[in-house]
Amino acid sequence: MGNVCVFFGTGFEEIEALTVVDLLRRVDVDTEMVSVMEDKTVTGSHGIPVVTDRLISEVDFDKTDVIVLPGGMPGTRKLEECEALMRQVDAFAADGRLVCAICAAPSILGHRGHLKGKSAIAYPGFEKELEGAKIVTEPAVTDGTIITGRGMGCAVDFGLAIVEYLKGRKVRDELAEKIVFNQ
């Protein structure tokens, strides 16, 4: 397991998206940045343009193990408006494949019914969007095949939770030490 797609919509939160990409690539997880827009260059919520690896229409979801949804506004709305991505989020959740969302993006999982009975977190004020979830206040929480994160300040915690899920606690701890992440 280990082919990860991080999805970018105009207005994504730059640190949330790029931290995950950076951490996963540091531990040799095949990680692709994927645009849900009509262009590979997607501009974040703070005006930083990022050139993604591919468009969503170019992704082979049969060879994808993990979906990551960064937050940010209006990036989260752009992800939720992408019908092709939402079909895959639903299929991944139904098949027990890993779906990760941080900041405002866990609201997408709540709206689609994927958080019922699961522990989850989102950016403060978005908790009401996590329909059916048990709200926690951790920086990142893993419940089965769903990982959620609280916000930009928790991006490293969120990325490390994904690393731990894919590569185990030892690799996660070694990476945390290498990047001087104090807990």
Backbone as CSV, one residue per row, in Angstrom:
resi,resn,N_x,N_y,N_z,CA_x,CA_y,CA_z,C_x,C_y,C_z
1,MET,0.848,-1.185,0.000,0.000,0.000,0.000,0.882,1.232,0.000
2,GLY,0.433,2.286,-0.667,1.202,3.492,-0.575,1.070,4.472,-1.714
3,ASN,0.157,4.289,-2.649,-0.035,5.293,-3.684,-1.063,6.292,-3.185
4,VAL,-0.609,7.526,-2.947,-1.442,8.561,-2.337,-1.704,9.672,-3.342
5,CYS,-2.950,10.141,-3.386,-3.302,11.318,-4.183,-3.784,12.412,-3.240
6,VAL,-3.120,13.562,-3.305,-3.523,14.749,-2.547,-4.200,15.677,-3.555
7,PHE,-5.436,16.068,-3.251,-6.245,16.819,-4.212,-6.224,18.317,-3.931
8,PHE,-6.100,19.081,-5.013,-5.971,20.532,-4.942,-7.118,21.200,-5.702
9,GLY,-7.858,22.066,-5.017,-8.846,22.925,-5.646,-8.460,24.361,-5.364
10,THR,-8.803,25.270,-6.248,-8.457,26.679,-6.055,-8.884,27.138,-4.667
11,GLY,-7.935,27.719,-3.941,-8.203,28.186,-2.586,-7.851,27.160,-1.519
12,PHE,-7.057,26.145,-1.877,-6.624,25.144,-0.895,-5.698,25.799,0.130
13,GLU,-5.590,25.207,1.298,-4.662,25.685,2.326,-3.283,25.116,1.999
14,GLU,-2.363,25.987,1.641,-1.058,25.570,1.145,-0.293,24.669,2.125
15,ILE,-0.202,25.069,3.367,0.589,24.298,4.334,-0.006,22.912,4.556
16,GLU,-1.314,22.809,4.631,-1.952,21.496,4.850,-1.659,20.544,3.698
17,ALA,-1.773,21.028,2.489,-1.558,20.172,1.320,-0.088,19.806,1.152
18,LEU,0.772,20.797,1.171,2.181,20.562,0.862,2.925,19.858,1.987
19,THR,2.507,20.044,3.226,3.135,19.319,4.332,2.922,17.816,4.170
20,VAL,1.720,17.433,3.826,1.431,16.005,3.628,2.279,15.454,2.484
21,VAL,2.327,16.158,1.369,3.125,15.712,0.221,4.584,15.566,0.643
22,ASP,5.119,16.568,1.304,6.516,16.557,1.730,6.812,15.390,2.658
23,LEU,6.012,15.214,3.691,6.270,14.142,4.664,6.186,12.766,4.024
24,LEU,5.200,12.548,3.188,5.056,11.232,2.553,6.199,10.944,1.587
25,ARG,6.606,11.937,0.844,7.718,11.725,-0.090,9.031,11.480,0.664
26,ARG,9.191,12.053,1.844,10.400,11.829,2.651,10.548,10.369,3.066
27,VAL,9.429,9.655,3.172,9.489,8.233,3.561,9.162,7.325,2.374
28,ASP,9.381,7.857,1.177,9.257,7.090,-0.069,7.872,6.526,-0.337
29,VAL,6.838,7.283,0.038,5.476,6.917,-0.335,5.169,7.628,-1.650
30,ASP,4.738,6.875,-2.650,4.384,7.437,-3.952,3.208,8.389,-3.759
31,THR,3.481,9.682,-3.890,2.479,10.704,-3.593,2.358,11.656,-4.765
32,GLU,1.130,11.807,-5.262,0.880,12.699,-6.384,-0.033,13.844,-5.970
33,MET,0.282,15.015,-6.491,-0.570,16.181,-6.309,-1.510,16.216,-7.516
34,VAL,-2.820,16.292,-7.234,-3.818,16.168,-8.299,-4.756,17.371,-8.267
35,SER,-4.890,18.028,-9.404,-5.792,19.169,-9.545,-7.203,18.705,-9.889
36,VAL,-8.191,19.289,-9.208,-9.584,19.053,-9.589,-10.084,20.190,-10.482
37,MET,-9.187,21.101,-10.816,-9.521,22.221,-11.681,-9.204,21.810,-13.126
38,GLU,-9.336,22.718,-14.057,-9.062,22.406,-15.459,-7.619,22.690,-15.839
39,ASP,-6.788,22.979,-14.853,-5.394,23.343,-15.077,-4.544,22.680,-14.005
40,LYS,-3.313,22.315,-14.347,-2.422,21.720,-13.358,-1.904,22.750,-12.349
41,THR,-1.922,24.019,-12.707,-1.508,25.059,-11.764,-2.725,25.502,-10.971
42,VAL,-2.639,25.326,-9.656,-3.749,25.664,-8.763,-3.226,26.666,-7.734
43,THR,-3.994,27.724,-7.515,-3.575,28.759,-6.571,-4.250,28.539,-5.228
44,GLY,-3.428,28.583,-4.178,-3.917,28.369,-2.827,-4.646,29.576,-2.266
45,SER,-5.146,29.417,-1.046,-5.948,30.460,-0.413,-5.128,31.701,-0.055
46,HIS,-3.797,31.593,-0.097,-2.941,32.742,0.204,-2.154,33.188,-1.018
47,GLY,-2.672,32.863,-2.195,-2.119,33.358,-3.444,-0.877,32.642,-3.934
48,ILE,-0.562,31.477,-3.388,0.622,30.743,-3.815,0.214,29.716,-4.877
49,PRO,0.731,29.862,-6.107,0.406,28.875,-7.147,1.264,27.619,-6.989
50,VAL,0.657,26.474,-7.190,1.351,25.191,-7.123,1.055,24.429,-8.411
51,VAL,2.097,23.873,-9.006,1.924,23.054,-10.197,1.765,21.608,-9.735
52,THR,0.597,21.048,-9.985,0.316,19.668,-9.581,0.905,18.686,-10.597
53,ASP,0.914,17.428,-10.206,1.469,16.388,-11.073,0.530,15.992,-12.197
54,ARG,-0.764,16.053,-11.918,-1.740,15.629,-12.930,-3.107,16.214,-12.624
55,LEU,-4.004,16.048,-13.592,-5.411,16.414,-13.438,-6.170,15.190,-12.942
56,ILE,-7.308,15.404,-12.313,-8.091,14.278,-11.794,-8.476,13.303,-12.906
57,SER,-8.698,13.811,-14.102,-9.077,12.938,-15.225,-7.954,11.973,-15.611
58,GLU,-6.738,12.220,-15.151,-5.586,11.381,-15.477,-5.274,10.344,-14.397
59,VAL,-6.036,10.335,-13.315,-5.748,9.441,-12.189,-6.384,8.072,-12.410
60,ASP,-5.606,7.025,-12.163,-6.125,5.656,-12.181,-6.442,5.293,-10.726
61,PHE,-7.697,5.411,-10.351,-8.089,5.185,-8.959,-7.978,3.715,-8.554
62,ASP,-7.908,2.812,-9.527,-7.680,1.406,-9.189,-6.266,1.187,-8.659
63,LYS,-5.373,2.111,-8.960,-3.980,2.024,-8.488,-3.703,3.042,-7.382
64,THR,-4.748,3.615,-6.822,-4.617,4.607,-5.754,-5.082,3.966,-4.458
65,ASP,-4.283,4.148,-3.409,-4.606,3.568,-2.104,-5.196,4.569,-1.126
66,VAL,-4.858,5.851,-1.299,-5.220,6.855,-0.298,-5.659,8.137,-0.988
67,ILE,-6.738,8.727,-0.477,-7.199,10.048,-0.897,-6.950,11.009,0.260
68,VAL,-6.342,12.172,-0.046,-6.122,13.216,0.956,-6.809,14.495,0.476
69,LEU,-7.631,15.066,1.372,-8.368,16.290,1.082,-7.879,17.407,2.001
70,PRO,-7.082,18.352,1.479,-6.670,19.491,2.293,-7.846,20.452,2.476
71,GLY,-7.749,21.286,3.495,-8.783,22.285,3.739,-8.481,23.578,3.005
72,GLY,-8.943,24.655,3.622,-8.828,25.969,3.002,-10.123,26.319,2.316
73,MET,-10.330,27.617,2.160,-11.521,28.104,1.473,-11.098,29.075,0.388
74,PRO,-11.683,28.939,-0.779,-12.784,28.045,-1.121,-12.345,26.653,-1.584
75,GLY,-11.111,26.260,-1.321,-10.610,24.972,-1.788,-11.468,23.791,-1.397
76,THR,-11.931,23.782,-0.141,-12.778,22.678,0.314,-14.048,22.598,-0.527
77,ARG,-14.650,23.747,-0.802,-15.866,23.754,-1.641,-15.564,23.248,-3.053
78,LYS,-14.396,23.627,-3.591,-14.027,23.166,-4.942,-13.892,21.641,-4.972
79,LEU,-13.318,21.067,-3.903,-13.211,19.607,-3.838,-14.605,18.978,-3.791
80,GLU,-15.468,19.529,-2.937,-16.810,18.950,-2.772,-17.660,19.105,-4.027
81,GLU,-17.390,20.128,-4.821,-18.133,20.349,-6.075,-17.654,19.425,-7.197
82,CYS,-16.525,18.764,-7.007,-15.962,17.891,-8.047,-16.628,16.512,-7.953
83,GLU,-17.584,16.271,-8.843,-18.345,15.018,-8.800,-17.465,13.783,-8.965
84,ALA,-16.458,13.859,-9.821,-15.563,12.711,-10.018,-14.831,12.370,-8.732
85,LEU,-14.381,13.377,-8.005,-13.704,13.142,-6.731,-14.680,12.606,-5.694
86,MET,-15.877,13.151,-5.634,-16.849,12.689,-4.630,-17.243,11.231,-4.870
87,ARG,-17.341,10.816,-6.132,-17.615,9.397,-6.425,-16.499,8.522,-5.846
88,GLN,-15.269,8.988,-5.980,-14.130,8.215,-5.466,-14.075,8.230,-3.938
89,VAL,-14.361,9.362,-3.323,-14.407,9.422,-1.857,-15.422,8.415,-1.337
90,ASP,-16.603,8.377,-1.953,-17.641,7.423,-1.540,-17.185,5.977,-1.749
91,ALA,-16.563,5.711,-2.884,-16.104,4.350,-3.180,-14.996,3.930,-2.216
92,PHE,-14.057,4.822,-1.948,-12.971,4.505,-1.013,-13.531,4.214,0.370
93,ALA,-14.433,5.052,0.835,-15.026,4.849,2.160,-15.771,3.516,2.212
94,ALA,-16.526,3.211,1.172,-17.287,1.956,1.132,-16.374,0.737,1.083
95,ASP,-15.231,0.872,0.406,-14.292,-0.243,0.254,-13.293,-0.358,1.394
96,GLY,-13.348,0.570,2.350,-12.400,0.532,3.456,-10.994,0.955,3.071
97,ARG,-10.902,1.818,2.060,-9.599,2.384,1.685,-9.448,3.719,2.401
98,LEU,-8.217,4.118,2.676,-7.932,5.275,3.509,-8.351,6.588,2.860
99,VAL,-9.127,7.387,3.625,-9.530,8.730,3.227,-9.122,9.669,4.358
100,CYS,-8.397,10.738,3.999,-7.867,11.681,4.979,-8.340,13.093,4.634
101,ALA,-8.703,13.860,5.663,-9.170,15.227,5.431,-8.776,16.094,6.617
102,ILE,-8.395,17.333,6.346,-7.946,18.247,7.386,-8.635,19.599,7.265
103,CYS,-8.786,20.263,8.397,-9.295,21.629,8.493,-10.795,21.669,8.161
104,ALA,-11.169,22.331,7.091,-12.576,22.378,6.679,-12.987,21.120,5.925
105,ALA,-12.030,20.408,5.340,-12.344,19.266,4.468,-13.028,18.090,5.162
106,PRO,-12.832,17.841,6.473,-13.624,16.761,7.074,-15.133,16.991,6.958
107,SER,-15.538,18.245,6.738,-16.972,18.527,6.535,-17.502,17.756,5.333
108,ILE,-16.664,17.561,4.321,-17.071,16.787,3.137,-17.451,15.372,3.554
109,LEU,-16.613,14.772,4.401,-16.878,13.404,4.855,-18.144,13.354,5.705
110,GLY,-18.356,14.390,6.510,-19.578,14.472,7.306,-20.811,14.593,6.437
111,HIS,-20.754,15.464,5.439,-21.894,15.655,4.532,-22.249,14.367,3.801
112,ARG,-21.253,13.532,3.545,-21.471,12.314,2.765,-21.743,11.098,3.641
113,GLY,-21.819,11.303,4.972,-22.183,10.226,5.885,-21.060,9.280,6.258
114,HIS,-19.812,9.656,5.984,-18.694,8.748,6.229,-18.106,8.848,7.641
115,LEU,-18.649,9.745,8.455,-18.112,9.912,9.812,-19.027,9.362,10.897
116,LYS,-20.151,8.778,10.509,-21.106,8.272,11.502,-20.443,7.272,12.439
117,GLY,-20.473,7.589,13.742,-19.911,6.715,14.758,-18.397,6.748,14.859
118,LYS,-17.743,7.604,14.087,-16.279,7.680,14.103,-15.817,8.907,14.886
119,SER,-14.656,8.783,15.504,-14.018,9.948,16.120,-13.414,10.788,15.007
120,ALA,-13.624,12.103,15.078,-13.128,12.991,14.026,-12.943,14.396,14.585
121,ILE,-12.215,15.196,13.839,-11.971,16.593,14.191,-11.960,17.416,12.905
122,ALA,-12.197,18.712,13.069,-12.135,19.652,11.946,-11.736,21.014,12.508
123,TYR,-11.580,21.961,11.634,-11.270,23.335,12.039,-12.371,23.839,12.970
124,PRO,-11.993,24.561,14.043,-13.013,25.067,14.970,-14.135,25.815,14.241
125,GLY,-15.351,25.433,14.536,-16.532,25.998,13.887,-17.113,25.070,12.837
126,PHE,-16.327,24.105,12.374,-16.806,23.146,11.379,-17.297,21.850,12.013
127,GLU,-17.179,21.740,13.331,-17.591,20.494,13.993,-19.041,20.124,13.682
128,LYS,-19.899,21.111,13.562,-21.323,20.843,13.280,-21.518,20.174,11.915
129,GLU,-20.517,20.279,11.041,-20.589,19.672,9.708,-20.174,18.195,9.721
130,LEU,-19.653,17.718,10.848,-19.165,16.340,10.944,-20.300,15.424,11.377
131,GLU,-21.315,15.330,10.567,-22.562,14.652,10.890,-22.329,13.225,11.383
132,GLY,-22.785,12.966,12.610,-22.711,11.631,13.185,-21.393,11.281,13.841
133,ALA,-20.416,12.193,13.810,-19.092,11.905,14.371,-19.053,12.156,15.869
134,LYS,-18.112,11.469,16.523,-17.757,11.772,17.911,-16.615,12.779,17.820
135,ILE,-16.867,14.011,18.199,-15.889,15.091,18.053,-14.803,14.952,19.116
136,VAL,-13.557,15.011,18.682,-12.408,15.011,19.587,-11.653,16.321,19.369
137,THR,-10.713,16.616,20.246,-9.970,17.864,20.088,-8.477,17.621,19.890
138,GLU,-8.126,16.461,19.389,-6.729,16.147,19.092,-6.317,16.859,17.791
139,PRO,-5.005,17.069,17.598,-4.554,17.677,16.336,-4.918,16.826,15.114
140,ALA,-4.828,15.497,15.270,-5.191,14.563,14.199,-5.704,13.296,14.854
141,VAL,-6.676,12.667,14.227,-7.248,11.448,14.795,-7.450,10.418,13.687
142,THR,-7.078,9.180,13.996,-7.293,8.059,13.083,-8.380,7.181,13.674
143,ASP,-9.423,6.925,12.897,-10.475,6.005,13.316,-10.765,5.078,12.144
144,GLY,-10.224,3.882,12.223,-10.372,2.940,11.115,-9.633,3.452,9.903
145,THR,-10.363,3.623,8.798,-9.737,4.083,7.558,-10.043,5.550,7.260
146,ILE,-10.318,6.304,8.324,-10.529,7.748,8.195,-9.531,8.455,9.105
147,ILE,-8.786,9.409,8.542,-7.903,10.262,9.335,-8.357,11.695,9.120
148,THR,-8.586,12.415,10.237,-8.966,13.822,10.148,-7.973,14.658,10.950
149,GLY,-7.823,15.913,10.536,-6.932,16.846,11.206,-7.638,18.161,11.467
150,ARG,-7.134,18.882,12.467,-7.824,20.083,12.942,-7.595,21.312,12.082
151,GLY,-6.370,21.550,11.623,-6.122,22.755,10.824,-4.654,22.914,10.520
152,MET,-4.306,24.065,9.939,-2.958,24.313,9.466,-1.900,24.055,10.530
153,GLY,-2.115,24.483,11.757,-1.154,24.276,12.827,-0.978,22.818,13.201
154,CYS,-1.840,21.971,12.702,-1.798,20.528,12.984,-1.390,19.731,11.747
155,ALA,-0.885,20.401,10.722,-0.568,19.729,9.457,0.512,18.662,9.623
156,VAL,1.511,18.909,10.472,2.554,17.907,10.671,1.968,16.698,11.401
157,ASP,1.165,16.933,12.441,0.499,15.823,13.143,-0.323,14.981,12.163
158,PHE,-1.068,15.665,11.314,-1.917,15.010,10.319,-1.071,14.181,9.353
159,GLY,-0.022,14.787,8.808,0.853,14.067,7.892,1.520,12.875,8.550
160,LEU,1.956,13.051,9.800,2.585,11.940,10.519,1.590,10.821,10.806
161,ALA,0.325,11.163,11.029,-0.705,10.130,11.224,-0.857,9.289,9.962
162,ILE,-0.773,9.928,8.802,-0.858,9.192,7.537,0.382,8.311,7.367
163,VAL,1.555,8.862,7.682,2.796,8.078,7.617,2.684,6.852,8.523
164,GLU,2.197,7.051,9.745,2.072,5.929,10.676,1.125,4.867,10.136
165,TYR,0.008,5.284,9.571,-0.958,4.332,9.016,-0.315,3.497,7.904
166,LEU,0.462,4.157,7.047,1.038,3.486,5.879,2.327,2.726,6.169
167,LYS,3.150,3.274,7.078,4.502,2.738,7.265,4.791,2.249,8.685
168,GLY,3.868,2.499,9.617,4.069,2.033,10.981,4.636,3.095,11.911
169,ARG,4.520,2.806,13.197,4.925,3.759,14.240,6.424,4.057,14.207
170,LYS,7.233,3.045,13.938,8.686,3.245,13.944,9.093,4.273,12.888
171,VAL,8.606,4.133,11.667,8.934,5.068,10.588,8.403,6.454,10.926
172,ARG,7.200,6.515,11.476,6.619,7.797,11.878,7.504,8.487,12.907
173,ASP,7.945,7.748,13.930,8.777,8.328,14.977,10.141,8.762,14.450
174,GLU,10.716,7.960,13.559,12.002,8.327,12.956,11.873,9.607,12.138
175,LEU,10.786,9.729,11.383,10.560,10.938,10.595,10.344,12.135,11.509
176,ALA,9.543,11.974,12.542,9.313,13.078,13.487,10.628,13.577,14.064
177,GLU,11.520,12.655,14.396,12.824,13.047,14.935,13.650,13.770,13.884
178,LYS,13.655,13.269,12.655,14.438,13.890,11.568,13.996,15.319,11.275
179,ILE,12.699,15.571,11.398,12.203,16.917,11.088,12.128,17.801,12.328
180,VAL,12.661,17.286,13.449,12.700,17.998,14.723,11.293,18.401,15.154
181,PHE,10.398,17.425,15.084,9.019,17.648,15.509,8.900,17.214,16.962
182,ASN,8.689,18.155,17.840,8.601,17.875,19.272,7.171,17.634,19.673
183,GLN,6.991,16.562,20.446,5.642,16.257,20.934,5.657,16.094,22.422
